[in-house]
């Protein structure tokens, strides 16, 4: 998988987590633990997205 394709997939997963978080927050009786776990996963994805973007920038310079 190319870095660009990997980046697109990561961004798709990040957006899916964002939607899950919003859905969970408006759901009556939402679990704070579940929301926290989803946010943690989203943050991990955000970090990976930044690493891939940095890799793409570095590759385009060479």
HELIX and SHEET records of a PDB file:
HELIX    1   1 UNK A    3  UNK A   26  1                                  24    
HELIX    2   2 UNK A   32  UNK A   61  1                                  30    
END                                                                             
